[in-house]
């Protein structure tokens, strides 16, 4: 039985589908059947089909086996709009692993009921923002806090657009 897929963002879902489309396009361009590619990569045809459809439960090792079998290379690059940023600049859309209350004044005010911690998970921070948004003075938000809220909404799949 396959593992349960992890909870993933809409951005990650789109990237998995794009990878699957690239794999399918390469396989078809080479004129190779799915069965042959699957056998060369050491997996089943069904797993290859799930991969080409962007299924999140397919292991990274399986993706790398197929990429290698098709003669492709996996490279990492910054998105084109981020590639020219200097290292010291903040990357818009970046979600921290932990959100320090001291760094975000509005969040700190909204999280008055949270005791015993100076940090929140991104999901906890977004939940507090969303539940208490009516109390936020948007015009007083610092730019880095506006970026955090936007990044949390984008990365965690929220569609609300308050900022």
TIKOL-105962 format. One record per residue: residue in three letters; residue number from 0; x, y, z of N, C-alpha, C in turn. Coordinates in pm, 1 decimal. Atoms other than C-alpha are relative to their C-alpha. Layout:
type ALA; seq NUM; nu X; nv Y; nw Z; cau X; cav Y; caw Z; cu X; cv Y; cw Z;
...
//
This chain:
type UNK; seq 0; nu 84.5; nv -116.7; nw 0.0; cau 0.0; cav 0.0; caw 0.0; cu 89.6; cv 123.7; cw 0.0;
type UNK; seq 1; nu -84.0; nv -118.8; nw 6.8; cau 148.3; cav 339.3; caw -95.5; cu -17.3; cv 85.9; cw 124.8;
type UNK; seq 2; nu 4.9; nv -91.3; nw -114.9; cau 230.5; cav 593.4; caw 172.7; cu -101.3; cv 110.4; cw -26.6;
type UNK; seq 3; nu 93.7; nv -111.0; nw 15.1; cau -19.8; cav 868.6; caw 239.6; cu 77.2; cv 122.2; cw -47.5;
type UNK; seq 4; nu -71.9; nv -116.9; nw 50.0; cau 74.8; cav 1181.3; caw 48.3; cu 7.1; cv 107.6; cw 108.3;
type UNK; seq 5; nu -11.9; nv -107.5; nw -97.7; cau 204.2; cav 1469.9; caw 256.9; cu -92.6; cv 115.7; cw -36.1;
type UNK; seq 6; nu 77.1; nv -120.8; nw 26.9; cau 5.6; cav 1790.9; caw 290.7; cu 94.7; cv 96.0; cw -70.6;
type UNK; seq 7; nu -87.9; nv -86.1; nw 78.3; cau 150.1; cav 2016.5; caw 23.6; cu -74.8; cv 124.8; cw -44.7;
type UNK; seq 8; nu 59.0; nv -126.4; nw 44.0; cau 92.7; cav 2371.1; caw -96.8; cu -41.7; cv -9.1; cw -146.0;
type UNK; seq 9; nu 41.0; nv -7.3; nw 140.1; cau -67.3; cav 2467.9; caw -425.6; cu 120.1; cv 20.1; cw -91.8;
type UNK; seq 10; nu -121.0; nv -23.7; nw 78.9; cau 272.7; cav 2586.2; caw -549.1; cu 73.7; cv -131.9; cw -23.4;
type UNK; seq 11; nu -68.5; nv 128.1; nw 12.7; cau 428.4; cav 2245.7; caw -480.3; cu -77.1; cv -93.5; cw -92.5;
type UNK; seq 12; nu 83.3; nv 82.4; nw 88.5; cau 136.6; cav 2069.3; caw -650.0; cu 24.9; cv 36.3; cw -145.8;
type UNK; seq 13; nu -24.5; nv -45.3; nw 137.7; cau 190.5; cav 2279.6; caw -961.6; cu 138.2; cv -41.8; cw -48.3;
type UNK; seq 14; nu -135.8; nv 39.0; nw 38.4; cau 564.0; cav 2205.0; caw -959.6; cu 9.0; cv -149.6; cw -27.3;
type UNK; seq 15; nu 0.1; nv 144.7; nw 24.5; cau 505.3; cav 1829.5; caw -930.0; cu -64.9; cv -32.0; cw -134.5;
type UNK; seq 16; nu 65.9; nv 22.4; nw 128.9; cau 265.3; cav 1842.6; caw -1224.8; cu 90.8; cv 41.7; cw -115.0;
type UNK; seq 17; nu -92.1; nv -45.1; nw 104.8; cau 521.9; cav 2039.9; caw -1426.8; cu 113.0; cv -100.4; cw -21.1;
type UNK; seq 18; nu -105.2; nv 102.3; nw 11.6; cau 792.8; cav 1782.5; caw -1349.8; cu -55.1; cv -121.5; cw -74.2;
type UNK; seq 19; nu 62.5; nv 113.3; nw 67.4; cau 555.5; cav 1505.4; caw -1455.2; cu -19.9; cv 24.8; cw -148.4;
type UNK; seq 20; nu 19.1; nv -34.1; nw 141.2; cau 476.6; cav 1686.7; caw -1779.8; cu 133.1; cv -2.4; cw -75.2;
type UNK; seq 21; nu -132.3; nv 4.3; nw 63.4; cau 849.5; cav 1725.9; caw -1853.4; cu 43.5; cv -144.6; cw -23.0;
type UNK; seq 22; nu -36.9; nv 141.3; nw 13.1; cau 904.8; cav 1356.4; caw -1791.2; cu -77.5; cv -63.2; cw -115.2;
type UNK; seq 23; nu 82.4; nv 56.1; nw 107.8; cau 613.6; cav 1259.8; caw -2018.4; cu 45.5; cv 52.8; cw -136.0;
type UNK; seq 24; nu -41.4; nv -59.2; nw 127.5; cau 726.9; cav 1502.4; caw -2291.3; cu 132.3; cv -59.5; cw -47.2;
type UNK; seq 25; nu -130.4; nv 58.6; nw 36.4; cau 1083.7; cav 1365.2; caw -2283.9; cu -17.6; cv -144.5; cw -46.7;
type UNK; seq 26; nu 24.2; nv 140.0; nw 36.6; cau 960.1; cav 1004.8; caw -2293.1; cu -61.1; cv -9.3; cw -139.5;
type UNK; seq 27; nu 67.1; nv 2.3; nw 131.3; cau 734.2; cav 1078.3; caw -2591.6; cu 94.5; cv 48.5; cw -109.9;
type UNK; seq 28; nu -95.1; nv -51.0; nw 99.6; cau 1006.8; cav 1280.0; caw -2769.5; cu 100.7; cv -108.0; cw -39.1;
type UNK; seq 29; nu -93.0; nv 109.5; nw 29.1; cau 1235.4; cav 977.3; caw -2743.0; cu -70.3; cv -120.3; cw -64.1;
type UNK; seq 30; nu 74.9; nv 110.4; nw 58.4; cau 956.9; cav 749.0; caw -2865.6; cu 6.9; cv -127.0; cw 81.3;
type UNK; seq 31; nu -12.5; nv 115.9; nw -88.2; cau 986.4; cav 518.7; caw -2564.3; cu -131.9; cv -21.9; cw 72.9;
type UNK; seq 32; nu 125.6; nv 30.3; nw -70.3; cau 688.7; cav 341.9; caw -2411.1; cu 17.4; cv 16.5; cw 150.2;
type UNK; seq 33; nu -1.5; nv -14.1; nw -145.6; cau 595.3; cav 391.8; caw -2047.9; cu 53.9; cv -126.4; cw 65.7;
type UNK; seq 34; nu -46.7; nv 126.6; nw -56.5; cau 664.2; cav 23.6; caw -1981.2; cu 152.2; cv -9.4; cw -3.5;
type UNK; seq 35; nu -145.2; nv 6.8; nw 13.7; cau 1021.3; cav 46.7; caw -2109.1; cu 68.3; cv 96.0; cw 97.6;
type UNK; seq 36; nu -58.8; nv -97.3; nw -92.6; cau 1097.1; cav 361.9; caw -1907.3; cu -14.6; cv -49.2; cw 143.8;
type UNK; seq 37; nu 22.8; nv 49.2; nw -135.7; cau 942.2; cav 211.4; caw -1594.2; cu 97.0; cv -113.2; cw 33.0;
type UNK; seq 38; nu -92.9; nv 110.7; nw -23.5; cau 1149.7; cav -106.3; caw -1630.4; cu 143.4; cv 51.1; cw 15.2;
type UNK; seq 39; nu -135.8; nv -55.1; nw -8.2; cau 1467.3; cav 96.4; caw -1690.3; cu 22.9; cv 72.9; cw 132.3;
type UNK; seq 40; nu -10.8; nv -74.0; nw -126.8; cau 1396.4; cav 301.8; caw -1376.8; cu -22.8; cv -89.6; cw 121.0;
type UNK; seq 41; nu 20.5; nv 93.7; nw -110.5; cau 1313.0; cav -6.8; caw -1169.2; cu -128.4; cv 23.5; cw 77.2;
type UNK; seq 42; nu 129.6; nv -18.7; nw -65.0; cau 950.8; cav 77.1; caw -1098.4; cu -111.9; cv -45.9; cw -91.1;
type UNK; seq 43; nu 113.0; nv 49.1; nw 79.7; cau 605.1; cav -15.6; caw -1218.8; cu -49.4; cv 108.3; cw -95.9;
type UNK; seq 44; nu 58.9; nv -92.6; nw 96.6; cau 426.8; cav 139.8; caw -1514.4; cu -102.2; cv 89.7; cw 68.1;
type UNK; seq 45; nu 100.9; nv -77.9; nw -73.5; cau 151.7; cav 253.9; caw -1274.9; cu 66.9; cv 113.0; cw 78.4;
type UNK; seq 46; nu -72.3; nv -104.3; nw -73.7; cau 406.5; cav 442.0; caw -1060.5; cu 47.5; cv 108.6; cw -95.6;
type UNK; seq 47; nu -40.4; nv -99.2; nw 99.7; cau 543.6; cav 610.1; caw -1374.2; cu -120.1; cv 84.9; cw -41.5;
type UNK; seq 48; nu 120.5; nv -74.1; nw 37.7; cau 189.4; cav 707.4; caw -1472.0; cu -37.7; cv 100.4; cw 109.5;
type UNK; seq 49; nu 30.2; nv -90.1; nw -111.6; cau 127.5; cav 853.8; caw -1124.2; cu 99.7; cv 115.9; cw 3.3;
type UNK; seq 50; nu -104.0; nv -102.5; nw 3.0; cau 456.5; cav 1041.9; caw -1151.0; cu -27.6; cv 101.4; cw -110.9;
type UNK; seq 51; nu 29.1; nv -89.3; nw 112.6; cau 366.0; cav 1186.1; caw -1491.4; cu -123.0; cv 86.7; cw 27.5;
type UNK; seq 52; nu 117.3; nv -77.8; nw -39.1; cau 39.3; cav 1306.6; caw -1333.3; cu 27.3; cv 89.6; cw 121.2;
type UNK; seq 53; nu -37.6; nv -86.7; nw -110.2; cau 227.0; cav 1477.2; caw -1047.4; cu -44.9; cv -46.5; cw 137.0;
type UNK; seq 54; nu 43.2; nv 53.4; nw -129.4; cau 122.8; cav 1247.0; caw -762.4; cu 105.4; cv 28.2; cw 106.9;
type UNK; seq 55; nu -97.6; nv -35.9; nw -102.6; cau 286.5; cav 1369.9; caw -438.2; cu 54.7; cv -117.8; cw 79.4;
type UNK; seq 56; nu -45.1; nv 113.5; nw -80.1; cau 322.0; cav 1023.3; caw -282.1; cu 114.4; cv -77.6; cw -64.7;
type UNK; seq 57; nu -110.5; nv 68.4; nw 66.7; cau 578.7; cav 906.3; caw -538.1; cu 130.1; cv 49.9; cw 61.7;
type UNK; seq 58; nu -123.3; nv -37.7; nw -69.5; cau 922.0; cav 902.1; caw -375.9; cu 94.2; cv 79.2; cw -90.5;
type UNK; seq 59; nu -100.8; nv -77.7; nw 72.2; cau 1200.3; cav 1135.0; caw -473.1; cu 96.3; cv -94.2; cw -72.6;
type UNK; seq 60; nu -88.8; nv 97.0; nw 64.3; cau 1415.2; cav 830.3; caw -550.0; cu -59.4; cv -49.5; cw -131.7;
type UNK; seq 61; nu 64.2; nv 44.3; nw 123.4; cau 1160.9; cav 714.6; caw -807.5; cu 11.1; cv 107.8; cw -107.6;
type UNK; seq 62; nu -15.7; nv -109.0; nw 95.6; cau 1163.4; cav 1058.0; caw -972.4; cu 142.8; cv 2.7; cw -55.4;
type UNK; seq 63; nu -140.0; nv -6.0; nw 44.0; cau 1544.4; cav 1055.4; caw -982.8; cu 36.0; cv -117.8; cw -89.2;
type UNK; seq 64; nu -24.3; nv 116.2; nw 86.7; cau 1549.8; cav 702.6; caw -1131.3; cu -54.0; cv 25.1; cw -140.4;
type UNK; seq 65; nu 60.0; nv -26.8; nw 131.3; cau 1315.4; cav 809.5; caw -1412.2; cu 76.4; cv 110.3; cw -71.9;
type UNK; seq 66; nu -76.4; nv -109.9; nw 60.1; cau 1503.9; cav 1134.0; caw -1471.1; cu 130.6; cv -53.5; cw -57.8;
type UNK; seq 67; nu -124.0; nv 60.0; nw 49.3; cau 1825.6; cav 933.6; caw -1503.4; cu -22.9; cv -91.4; cw -118.2;
type UNK; seq 68; nu 29.2; nv 93.0; nw 109.3; cau 1667.9; cav 669.0; caw -1726.4; cu -29.7; cv 74.4; cw -129.9;
type UNK; seq 69; nu 32.1; nv -78.7; nw 119.2; cau 1550.7; cav 943.1; caw -1965.1; cu 114.7; cv 91.1; cw -43.3;
type UNK; seq 70; nu -114.2; nv -82.5; nw 36.3; cau 1892.1; cav 1109.4; caw -1972.6; cu -17.3; cv 146.6; cw 34.5;
type UNK; seq 71; nu 20.6; nv -137.9; nw -43.6; cau 1766.9; cav 1422.1; caw -1801.5; cu 90.2; cv 30.6; cw 118.1;
type UNK; seq 72; nu -79.1; nv -43.2; nw -114.0; cau 1947.6; cav 1624.4; caw -1534.8; cu -89.0; cv 84.7; cw 89.1;
type UNK; seq 73; nu 77.3; nv -78.3; nw -95.3; cau 1793.9; cav 1767.8; caw -1220.9; cu 87.1; cv 114.4; cw 49.1;
type UNK; seq 74; nu -75.0; nv -116.8; nw -43.0; cau 1913.7; cav 2121.8; caw -1156.5; cu -88.5; cv 91.5; cw 82.8;
type UNK; seq 75; nu 73.8; nv -93.7; nw -82.6; cau 1814.5; cav 2383.0; caw -905.2; cu 37.4; cv 141.3; cw -40.5;
type UNK; seq 76; nu -21.2; nv -139.5; nw 34.7; cau 1771.1; cav 2745.9; caw -1003.5; cu -101.4; cv 85.5; cw 73.2;
type UNK; seq 77; nu 96.9; nv -93.6; nw -55.4; cau 1606.8; cav 3050.4; caw -856.6; cu -99.5; cv 34.5; cw -109.5;
type UNK; seq 78; nu 93.8; nv -49.3; nw 101.1; cau 1289.0; cav 3159.1; caw -1032.0; cu 57.1; cv 126.3; cw -63.8;
type UNK; seq 79; nu -61.9; nv -109.5; nw 74.3; cau 1374.4; cav 3420.4; caw -1294.6; cu -16.5; cv 134.7; cw 68.5;
type UNK; seq 80; nu 19.4; nv -128.8; nw -65.9; cau 1228.0; cav 3707.3; caw -1091.2; cu 82.5; cv 12.9; cw 127.7;
type UNK; seq 81; nu -81.0; nv -2.9; nw -121.2; cau 1450.3; cav 3613.7; caw -792.7; cu 149.4; cv -10.3; cw -31.2;
type UNK; seq 82; nu -137.9; nv 32.1; nw 32.6; cau 1773.1; cav 3535.4; caw -979.0; cu 94.8; cv 118.3; cw 15.2;
type UNK; seq 83; nu -88.2; nv -115.9; nw -6.5; cau 1908.7; cav 3891.8; caw -970.6; cu 8.3; cv 60.4; cw 139.5;
type UNK; seq 84; nu -4.1; nv -54.8; nw -134.5; cau 1852.5; cav 3949.7; caw -597.6; cu 134.6; cv -24.8; cw 66.1;
type UNK; seq 85; nu -123.1; nv 16.3; nw -76.5; cau 2156.7; cav 4006.1; caw -381.3; cu -27.8; cv -91.3; cw 118.7;
type UNK; seq 86; nu 22.2; nv 94.1; nw -109.3; cau 2207.1; cav 3747.6; caw -104.3; cu -56.1; cv 65.1; cw 126.3;
type UNK; seq 87; nu 47.5; nv -63.0; nw -122.5; cau 2136.7; cav 4003.4; caw 169.9; cu -144.9; cv 47.2; cw -9.1;
type UNK; seq 88; nu 138.1; nv -43.3; nw 14.2; cau 1794.6; cav 4091.9; caw 27.2; cu -95.3; cv -110.3; cw 43.0;
type UNK; seq 89; nu 102.9; nv 96.9; nw -37.6; cau 1479.1; cav 3926.1; caw 155.8; cu -66.0; cv -53.8; cw -125.7;
type UNK; seq 90; nu 71.0; nv 61.0; nw 111.0; cau 1310.7; cav 3683.1; caw -80.2; cu -148.2; cv 3.0; cw 31.5;
type UNK; seq 91; nu 144.5; nv -5.0; nw -19.7; cau 940.2; cav 3762.1; caw -109.5; cu -56.2; cv -139.8; cw -16.5;
type UNK; seq 92; nu 61.1; nv 131.4; nw 7.9; cau 730.7; cav 3452.6; caw -50.0; cu 68.9; cv -104.7; cw 83.7;
type UNK; seq 93; nu -73.3; nv 94.8; nw -82.5; cau 984.7; cav 3287.5; caw 180.2; cu -72.3; cv -16.0; cw 132.2;
type UNK; seq 94; nu 66.1; nv 26.7; nw -127.5; cau 821.4; cav 3122.1; caw 482.0; cu 104.6; cv -53.2; cw 96.9;
type UNK; seq 95; nu -96.7; nv 50.2; nw -98.3; cau 1037.5; cav 3085.2; caw 792.6; cu -49.6; cv -129.7; cw 63.2;
type UNK; seq 96; nu 38.2; nv 124.7; nw -67.6; cau 1042.1; cav 2750.2; caw 972.8; cu -73.8; cv 30.1; cw 129.8;
type UNK; seq 97; nu 65.4; nv -46.2; nw -122.6; cau 944.3; cav 2929.8; caw 1294.3; cu -17.8; cv 150.6; cw -12.2;
type UNK; seq 98; nu 29.6; nv -142.9; nw 6.1; cau 784.6; cav 3275.7; caw 1324.2; cu 20.0; cv 57.9; cw 139.3;
type UNK; seq 99; nu -29.3; nv -62.2; nw -130.1; cau 937.5; cav 3478.3; caw 1607.2; cu -95.4; cv 115.9; cw 23.7;
type UNK; seq 100; nu 95.7; nv -105.2; nw -32.1; cau 673.8; cav 3695.7; caw 1773.8; cu 68.0; cv 136.0; cw 11.1;
type UNK; seq 101; nu -70.6; nv -126.5; nw -18.8; cau 933.6; cav 3962.6; caw 1856.9; cu 29.3; cv 69.5; cw -133.0;
type UNK; seq 102; nu -31.4; nv -57.6; nw 130.7; cau 999.8; cav 4015.1; caw 1483.6; cu -120.8; cv 59.3; cw -70.6;
type UNK; seq 103; nu 122.3; nv -41.8; nw 68.3; cau 635.9; cav 4085.9; caw 1392.5; cu -95.4; cv 64.6; cw 101.7;
type UNK; seq 104; nu 75.5; nv -70.2; nw -103.8; cau 470.2; cav 4353.9; caw 1611.3; cu -151.4; cv -24.9; cw -3.6;
type UNK; seq 105; nu 144.7; nv 21.9; nw 7.2; cau 113.2; cav 4309.1; caw 1484.7; cu -35.1; cv -141.7; cw 44.4;
type UNK; seq 106; nu 24.4; nv 138.6; nw -41.0; cau 132.0; cav 3931.7; caw 1528.1; cu 14.8; cv -14.2; cw 150.6;
type UNK; seq 107; nu -21.7; nv 6.6; nw -144.5; cau 268.1; cav 3978.2; caw 1878.9; cu -121.5; cv 53.5; cw 75.2;
type UNK; seq 108; nu 121.1; nv -54.2; nw -62.9; cau -33.2; cav 4195.8; caw 1966.8; cu -119.3; cv -95.2; cw -14.6;
type UNK; seq 109; nu 111.3; nv 92.3; nw 24.0; cau -275.3; cav 3946.3; caw 1810.4; cu 13.1; cv -127.8; cw 81.3;
type UNK; seq 110; nu -25.9; nv 126.8; nw -68.4; cau -113.7; cav 3653.5; caw 1991.4; cu 15.2; cv 20.4; cw 151.4;
type UNK; seq 111; nu -10.3; nv -29.8; nw -142.8; cau -159.6; cav 3799.3; caw 2340.4; cu -36.5; cv -119.7; cw 86.8;
type UNK; seq 112; nu 45.4; nv 114.5; nw -78.8; cau -326.2; cav 3477.1; caw 2456.1; cu 96.3; cv -118.0; cw -3.6;
type UNK; seq 113; nu -97.4; nv 108.5; nw 11.0; cau -29.0; cav 3259.1; caw 2358.1; cu 105.6; cv 19.3; cw 108.7;
type UNK; seq 114; nu -94.5; nv -9.9; nw -111.0; cau 177.9; cav 3193.2; caw 2668.6; cu 105.5; cv -108.8; cw -9.2;
type UNK; seq 115; nu -104.1; nv 101.4; nw -10.7; cau 507.8; cav 3013.9; caw 2715.9; cu 78.4; cv -25.6; cw -126.5;
type UNK; seq 116; nu -77.6; nv 19.1; nw 122.2; cau 645.5; cav 3051.1; caw 2364.8; cu 29.6; cv 134.7; cw -64.1;
type UNK; seq 117; nu -38.5; nv -120.8; nw 72.3; cau 828.2; cav 3316.2; caw 2166.7; cu -8.0; cv -21.3; cw -150.3;
type UNK; seq 118; nu 5.1; nv 34.3; nw 141.5; cau 785.1; cav 3136.5; caw 1834.0; cu -125.6; cv -80.6; cw -30.1;
type UNK; seq 119; nu 115.5; nv 76.0; nw 47.5; cau 497.0; cav 2992.7; caw 1633.1; cu 38.4; cv -73.1; cw -128.0;
type UNK; seq 120; nu -16.0; nv 61.6; nw 131.1; cau 477.7; cav 2753.8; caw 1341.9; cu -65.8; cv 92.5; cw -102.0;
type UNK; seq 121; nu 65.8; nv -82.7; nw 101.5; cau 382.9; cav 2918.9; caw 1011.5; cu -151.6; cv -18.6; cw -1.7;
type UNK; seq 122; nu 145.2; nv 24.9; nw -0.3; cau 38.5; cav 2752.8; caw 1026.8; cu -66.6; cv 68.1; cw 118.4;
type UNK; seq 123; nu 55.8; nv -67.2; nw -117.7; cau -20.1; cav 2884.3; caw 1380.2; cu -5.2; cv 151.2; cw -22.4;
type UNK; seq 124; nu -4.1; nv -143.5; nw 25.4; cau 85.6; cav 3235.2; caw 1276.6; cu -110.2; cv 40.8; cw -97.4;
type UNK; seq 125; nu 105.2; nv -32.5; nw 96.5; cau -145.9; cav 3233.4; caw 973.8; cu -137.5; cv -9.8; cw 64.2;
type UNK; seq 126; nu 128.7; nv 17.0; nw -68.0; cau -432.4; cav 3106.3; caw 1187.0; cu -31.9; cv 120.7; cw 88.3;
type UNK; seq 127; nu 21.7; nv -116.7; nw -86.3; cau -385.9; cav 3391.4; caw 1433.7; cu -29.3; cv 124.1; cw -83.2;
type UNK; seq 128; nu 27.4; nv -114.0; nw 88.6; cau -367.3; cav 3650.1; caw 1155.2; cu -142.2; cv -7.6; cw -54.6;
type UNK; seq 129; nu 130.4; nv 13.8; nw 64.6; cau -678.2; cav 3513.6; caw 983.1; cu -115.9; cv 18.7; cw 98.8;
type UNK; seq 130; nu 108.4; nv -11.3; nw -99.1; cau -890.7; cav 3483.4; caw 1298.5; cu -17.2; cv 141.5; cw 52.1;
type UNK; seq 131; nu 3.2; nv -131.9; nw -63.4; cau -802.1; cav 3832.8; caw 1418.1; cu 27.8; cv 114.1; cw -96.8;
type UNK; seq 132; nu -36.1; nv -100.7; nw 100.0; cau -752.0; cav 4023.0; caw 1091.7; cu -76.3; cv 130.7; cw 18.8;
type UNK; seq 133; nu 81.5; nv -120.9; nw -17.7; cau -1029.9; cav 4268.2; caw 1177.0; cu 64.2; cv 97.6; cw 99.4;
type UNK; seq 134; nu -66.3; nv -84.8; nw -99.0; cau -806.1; cav 4402.4; caw 1457.0; cu 132.7; cv 57.6; cw -49.5;
type UNK; seq 135; nu -129.1; nv -42.9; nw 53.8; cau -504.2; cav 4468.6; caw 1231.6; cu -14.6; cv 134.1; cw -70.5;
type UNK; seq 136; nu -9.6; nv -126.8; nw 71.7; cau -420.8; cav 4823.6; caw 1122.8; cu 95.2; cv -23.0; cw -116.8;
type UNK; seq 137; nu -80.1; nv 37.5; nw 116.7; cau -301.6; cav 4733.5; caw 773.9; cu 97.7; cv 110.2; cw -38.2;
type UNK; seq 138; nu -88.5; nv -110.9; nw 37.4; cau -156.7; cav 5079.8; caw 711.4; cu 121.6; cv 10.1; cw 92.1;
type UNK; seq 139; nu -111.9; nv -5.7; nw -94.8; cau 67.8; cav 5037.5; caw 1017.5; cu 90.6; cv -122.8; cw -8.4;
type UNK; seq 140; nu -84.2; nv 120.0; nw 12.5; cau 206.4; cav 4696.7; caw 915.9; cu 133.8; cv 36.4; cw -64.2;
type UNK; seq 141; nu -132.8; nv -19.4; nw 58.5; cau 579.3; cav 4700.0; caw 850.2; cu 9.8; cv -85.3; cw -126.6;
type UNK; seq 142; nu -9.6; nv 75.2; nw 126.0; cau 677.9; cav 4582.1; caw 501.0; cu 36.2; cv -147.2; cw 19.3;
type UNK; seq 143; nu -39.1; nv 140.0; nw -17.7; cau 845.2; cav 4264.7; caw 629.2; cu -114.1; cv -81.8; cw 59.2;
type UNK; seq 144; nu 115.1; nv 73.2; nw -53.9; cau 527.3; cav 4172.2; caw 818.8; cu -106.1; cv -19.8; cw -107.7;
type UNK; seq 145; nu 91.2; nv 17.0; nw 113.3; cau 313.5; cav 4234.2; caw 509.3; cu 48.1; cv -115.3; cw -88.2;
type UNK; seq 146; nu -56.4; nv 108.8; nw 80.9; cau 549.7; cav 4004.4; caw 317.4; cu -22.0; cv -135.1; cw 66.6;
type UNK; seq 147; nu 23.4; nv 125.6; nw -71.7; cau 517.0; cav 3739.4; caw 588.2; cu -143.6; cv -46.4; cw -19.1;
type UNK; seq 148; nu 141.5; nv 37.5; nw 14.1; cau 135.4; cav 3745.2; caw 573.4; cu -27.4; cv -49.8; cw -141.6;
type UNK; seq 149; nu 20.4; nv 41.8; nw 139.8; cau 138.6; cav 3725.2; caw 192.6; cu 63.2; cv -136.5; cw -26.3;
type UNK; seq 150; nu -69.6; nv 127.5; nw 19.9; cau 393.2; cav 3442.3; caw 198.2; cu -73.6; cv -113.9; cw 69.0;
type UNK; seq 151; nu 74.0; nv 104.1; nw -71.1; cau 194.5; cav 3248.8; caw 459.1; cu -125.6; cv -38.2; cw -76.9;
type UNK; seq 152; nu 123.5; nv 28.3; nw 76.1; cau -125.3; cav 3281.7; caw 256.7; cu 30.8; cv -73.7; cw -129.6;
type UNK; seq 153; nu -35.5; nv 63.9; nw 126.6; cau 44.5; cav 3187.9; caw -68.6; cu 51.7; cv -142.0; cw 24.3;
type UNK; seq 154; nu -63.6; nv 128.6; nw -23.0; cau 249.3; cav 2902.0; caw 72.8; cu -87.4; cv -102.9; cw 66.7;
type UNK; seq 155; nu 86.6; nv 94.5; nw -70.6; cau -19.3; cav 2750.7; caw 291.7; cu -135.8; cv -14.3; cw -66.2;
type UNK; seq 156; nu 118.6; nv 23.8; nw 80.2; cau -287.7; cav 2770.5; caw 25.3; cu -119.8; cv 84.0; cw 34.5;
type UNK; seq 157; nu 112.3; nv -86.1; nw -33.7; cau -501.8; cav 3052.0; caw 159.8; cu -26.8; cv 94.0; cw -116.9;
type UNK; seq 158; nu 36.5; nv -87.1; nw 110.2; cau -691.2; cav 3262.7; caw -92.7; cu -37.3; cv 140.5; cw 44.6;
type UNK; seq 159; nu 38.7; nv -131.2; nw -49.9; cau -775.0; cav 3558.4; caw 132.0; cu 104.1; cv 102.1; cw -42.5;
type UNK; seq 160; nu -90.3; nv -103.5; nw 46.3; cau -624.9; cav 3886.1; caw 18.3; cu -24.9; cv 128.2; cw 78.0;
type UNK; seq 161; nu 21.5; nv -116.3; nw -84.0; cau -626.9; cav 4133.0; caw 305.3; cu 108.6; cv 103.9; cw -16.4;
type UNK; seq 162; nu -113.4; nv -93.5; nw 3.9; cau -281.1; cav 4286.8; caw 260.8; cu 18.8; cv 51.8; cw -140.1;
//
